[in-house]
Amino acid sequence: MIRGPNVVVIGQQSAKALREAAIEIEQFRMVVGNLFRGAKQPLPMPTLVYLFDDENALKPFVPLYHGKPAVVGGYCHCGSSDDVSIIVAGLARYAESSAIIFHEYAHLLVHTAVRDVPVWLNEGLAEYYSTFALKNGGRQADIGRPIARHVQLLRERLLPVAQLLAVDETSALYNEGERRSIFYAESWALTHYLLMERPNGASIVNRYLTAVAAATPSEKAFVDATGVSLKEMDTELLRYVTRPTFSALTFVLADRVDVDEPERARTISAAEAEARLGDVQMRVGRINEAAVRIEAAAAAGPDVAQAQLALALLRVRQERKSDAWAPLEKAAALAPDDFIAQYTYALTLLRREGESEAQEKASAERAYAALTRALAVNPQSASALAWLAYADLVLDVRLPEARDATTRAMALAPG
């Protein structure tokens, strides 16, 4: 495991490989994040990146579709403001392992900047930015390079744009093997066409997103934003994917892209590794498998904070909240300098129901102490600052601090 300024990278690969992945992600975030308004605001919770050597190693940790592992090379489980985000990637799916990592991190940037992005555009943007590459000693960045396998596939078969716009996360087109490949390819092509070929393409995309956010049906929003009918767009897109060459953007950067060095790699115990893997399974709904893994890890590592924290979260998911307290308190005591353990403990205390006024204030005091420890680790967490302000209000003794914490939280996460 290796920790960078914005990500924690976990995998069985060498320390060198994990370090390179952490640095690549930080570089990607620095450059591509500048292209999305709000995307580079400090994330309120850590981002965990899990790297697997190949698709077989990845399979036990992907979501299920009709009871079977989804055919994916990776995914982003983008958490809420009160939860971590995890990125899971298999490194052998594509010729360049960086592409899958960039694809999934692009999802996180889009999720941070914009809510409720239609599935086709979400995947199209992720593929578009997955071709990111630095050159000229980190002073230039290529974005939007053509993806040969997509072009080849689309020259053989092209979906009607209306069908593409109608896809949601439950659609077979989004979840089933070969059909999924076509969906990804055409999502990329339509996004590439809008951003690279149409004048003011970014404005078109923004108008479309604004209309969709206002509950306009996707087809109408698309036609209104582009100014052409869906049938006309079918013709335009076919012409686009059969052209001999494609454009890409090269950004000349004001300064060389330098990122802070990640910390030294740390070898984690078997109990911590199993607990973390069980947590991944739990987040994608594979609860029974997660329970076996997490319970074994907690039994094998009674003094491993991550194992106890995972057990507490499992008990909450199993609606056994009374059984969650002991491992949660143990995790917080074992890891006073772990942001996730302290934040989760504090949030659970502040959300307790059915307490007397005296009990509520006692819980708020413990939560305040835990949030103070969390903010010592990550002072840029808007969520931790907001909950600290709430604890202050409950206690009714540090109101100026509550006001200051609220102001800082709003500055870090406007809107």
LINZI-V685367 format. One record per pair of residues at least 6 apart in sequence whose ideal C-beta (glycine too) atoms are under 7 Angstrom apart, sorted by sequence separation. I is the first residue (numbers start at 1). J is the second residue. D is the distance in whole Angstrom. If there is no record, write none. Layout:
# LINZI-V685367
i,j,d
I,J,D
I,J,D
This chain:
# LINZI-V685367
i,j,d
33,39,5
34,40,6
52,58,4
64,70,7
79,85,4
91,97,4
94,100,6
167,173,5
173,179,5
174,180,6
195,201,4
198,204,6
212,218,6
223,229,6
301,307,4
315,321,7
335,341,4
375,381,7
392,398,4
1,8,6
2,9,5
11,18,6
33,40,4
62,69,5
63,70,5
78,85,5
93,100,6
110,117,6
134,141,5
135,142,7
167,174,5
172,179,6
173,180,7
194,201,5
195,202,6
223,230,7
226,233,7
374,381,7
392,399,7
62,70,5
77,85,7
281,289,5
282,290,4
315,323,5
316,324,5
355,363,6
1,10,5
9,18,5
76,85,7
77,86,5
132,141,7
133,142,5
174,183,6
212,221,5
281,290,4
298,307,5
315,324,4
332,341,5
375,384,5
392,401,5
393,402,5
59,69,5
62,72,5
90,100,7
173,183,5
194,204,6
195,205,7
211,221,4
297,307,4
298,308,6
331,341,5
332,342,6
374,384,5
375,385,7
392,402,4
29,40,7
76,87,5
89,100,5
132,143,6
194,205,6
219,230,6
352,363,6
9,21,5
63,75,7
89,101,5
110,122,6
131,143,7
278,290,5
281,293,7
312,324,4
2,15,7
9,22,5
62,75,7
74,87,7
75,88,6
131,144,7
208,221,5
211,224,6
297,310,7
298,311,4
332,345,4
350,363,7
371,384,5
375,388,7
389,402,4
392,405,7
74,88,6
129,143,6
131,145,4
208,222,6
211,225,7
349,363,4
350,364,7
7,22,6
74,89,4
89,104,6
107,122,7
110,125,6
278,293,4
312,327,4
2,18,4
73,89,7
74,90,6
128,144,6
131,147,7
167,183,6
277,293,6
278,294,4
294,310,5
295,311,7
311,327,4
312,328,4
371,387,6
389,405,4
2,19,6
73,90,5
87,104,4
208,225,4
294,311,6
328,345,6
349,366,6
350,367,5
371,388,5
388,405,5
389,406,5
4,22,4
7,25,5
87,105,6
207,225,4
349,367,4
106,125,6
107,126,5
274,293,5
275,294,6
278,297,6
308,327,4
309,328,7
312,331,6
2,22,5
6,26,6
73,93,3
106,126,4
127,147,7
294,314,5
328,348,6
368,388,7
371,391,6
385,405,5
386,406,7
389,409,7
4,25,7
5,26,6
73,94,7
87,108,7
204,225,5
346,367,4
4,26,5
164,186,6
204,226,6
274,296,7
275,297,4
308,330,5
309,331,4
6,29,6
85,108,6
103,126,5
106,129,4
159,182,6
164,187,7
274,297,4
291,314,6
308,331,4
368,391,4
385,408,5
386,409,4
25,49,7
103,127,6
106,130,7
290,314,6
346,370,4
367,391,5
385,409,4
157,182,6
345,370,5
346,371,5
74,100,5
164,190,7
271,297,5
305,331,5
308,334,7
61,88,6
73,100,5
102,129,6
103,130,4
159,186,5
364,391,5
368,395,7
382,409,4
76,104,4
102,130,5
153,181,6
158,186,7
342,370,4
346,374,7
74,103,7
75,104,7
78,107,6
153,182,6
161,190,7
271,300,5
272,301,7
275,304,7
298,327,7
305,334,4
21,51,6
58,88,7
74,104,5
78,108,6
102,132,5
271,301,3
276,306,6
287,317,6
305,335,4
364,394,4
365,395,7
382,412,4
76,107,4
99,130,5
154,185,5
275,306,5
279,310,5
282,313,7
303,334,6
342,373,5
343,374,5
364,395,5
382,413,4
58,90,4
76,108,5
99,131,7
153,185,5
154,186,6
269,301,6
272,304,5
275,307,4
278,310,6
282,314,6
309,341,5
342,374,4
380,412,6
57,90,7
78,111,4
271,304,5
305,338,6
361,394,7
45,79,6
272,306,5
279,313,7
360,394,6
361,395,6
55,90,5
150,185,4
154,189,6
269,304,6
272,307,6
275,310,4
282,317,6
309,344,7
339,374,5
48,84,6
50,86,7
54,90,6
271,307,5
305,341,6
6,43,7
44,81,5
55,92,7
336,373,6
350,387,6
8,46,6
10,48,7
13,51,6
45,83,6
46,84,6
47,85,5
48,86,5
49,87,5
50,88,5
51,89,6
52,90,5
53,91,6
54,92,4
55,93,6
150,188,5
332,370,6
339,377,4
10,49,7
11,50,7
45,84,5
52,91,7
53,92,6
150,189,6
339,378,5
7,47,5
8,48,5
9,49,5
10,50,5
11,51,3
45,85,7
47,87,7
51,91,6
337,377,6
347,387,6
350,390,6
6,47,6
8,49,7
11,52,7
12,53,7
147,188,6
343,384,6
346,387,6
350,391,6
7,49,5
9,51,7
197,240,6
120,164,5
193,237,6
120,165,6
118,165,7
120,167,6
190,237,6
193,240,5
119,167,5
144,192,6
189,237,6
119,168,6
119,169,6
144,195,7
189,240,7
196,247,5
144,196,6
189,241,5
165,218,5
165,219,6
119,174,6
127,184,6
162,219,6
165,222,6
127,187,7
128,188,6
47,108,6
123,184,6
127,188,4
124,187,4
128,191,5
123,187,4
124,188,5
128,192,6
124,190,6
125,191,6
120,187,5
124,191,3
128,195,7
162,230,5
43,112,7
161,230,5
39,109,4
120,190,7
121,191,6
41,112,7
161,233,5
36,109,6
39,112,5
161,234,5
24,98,6
28,102,5
32,106,7
36,110,7
38,112,7
39,113,4
160,234,6
38,113,4
25,101,6
29,105,7
33,109,6
37,113,6
161,237,7
24,101,7
28,105,6
32,109,6
36,113,4
158,237,7
21,101,6
25,105,6
158,238,6
158,241,7
155,241,6
154,241,4
155,242,6
151,241,6
117,209,7
118,212,6
114,209,6
116,212,7
32,129,5
116,213,6
32,132,6
118,218,6
146,246,4
145,248,4
28,132,6
144,248,5
70,175,6
143,248,7
144,249,5
71,177,5
142,248,6
143,249,5
27,134,6
142,250,5
143,251,7
71,180,6
31,141,5
65,175,4
140,250,6
141,251,5
140,251,7
140,252,6
141,253,6
140,253,6
139,253,5
139,256,5
138,256,4
137,256,6
138,257,4
134,257,6
88,280,6
86,280,6
86,283,6
77,283,5
77,284,7
61,277,7
61,280,5
61,281,6
63,284,4
64,285,7
62,284,7
63,285,6
64,286,7
31,257,6
30,257,6
30,259,6
60,289,7
27,257,5
50,280,6
27,259,6
26,259,4
23,259,6
23,262,7
22,262,4
19,262,6
19,265,7
18,265,6
15,265,4
5,259,7
5,260,5
84,340,6
4,262,4
3,262,6
2,262,5
3,263,5
2,263,7
2,265,5
1,265,7
1,266,5
82,347,6
10,276,6
1,268,5
46,339,6
46,340,6
82,383,6
81,383,5
44,381,5
42,380,4
44,382,5
45,383,7
44,383,4
42,382,7
44,413,7
42,412,5
41,412,6
41,413,6
